[in-house]
Amino acid sequence: MLGALFGRKAKAKDYFAALVAVAGLYIITIGKGFSIAPGDLFVLAGSFFWALHILVISRFASEVDPIELSAGQFAVCGALSLIVAMIFEPQPFQGILSAAVPLLYGGIFSCGVAFTLQIVAQRHAPPAHASIILAMEGLFGALGGVLILSEPATARLFLGGALMLSAAIFSQISMEGKKARKA
């Protein structure tokens, strides 16, 4: 929907798939009594910026070398993170030094490899499809919790996961061939 503001038109099936994916994620994450925790509002705000990120990547991925675009992302992200740390952290460099190994691991693999692969993949994927596929991060996080942290595998997890996976598959199905056969 945000893409429409930037001249990107999504198909009706993509809107439907996005709604199904959001419903699945809602089922997985919503708390008892259908309440939304304060942290969920931060996640919602982050989702807005994540959508902007997908649109920007979609815009430039086919025009710029993926490694250069990825390096630019890291530079901007690193500079902004450093500014925020300098403002809000009492001793930012002490924490950085004590957590150097996990920070390097997260920076290299989570950001370096994953974001670069995202740029390469988005060269060939419409933003609507990319956003639905990337939204499955929450599902994989929940599955990781079950497999690694021994969290309970609930019916909500399976239902929400099934909806999200269905949405991702549905968004990839081409409807043009079916219309042509009917004509």
Secondary structure, 3 states (H helix, E strand, C coil): CHHHHCCCCCCHHHHHHHHHHHHHHHHHHCCHHHCCCHHHHHHHHHHHHHHHHHHHHHHHCCCCCHHHHHHHHHHHHHHHHHHHHHHHCCCHHHHHHHCHHHHHHHHHHHHHHHHHHHHHHHCCCCHHHHHHHHCCHHHHHHHHHHHHHCCCCCHHHHHHHHHHHHHHHHHHCCCHHHHHHHC
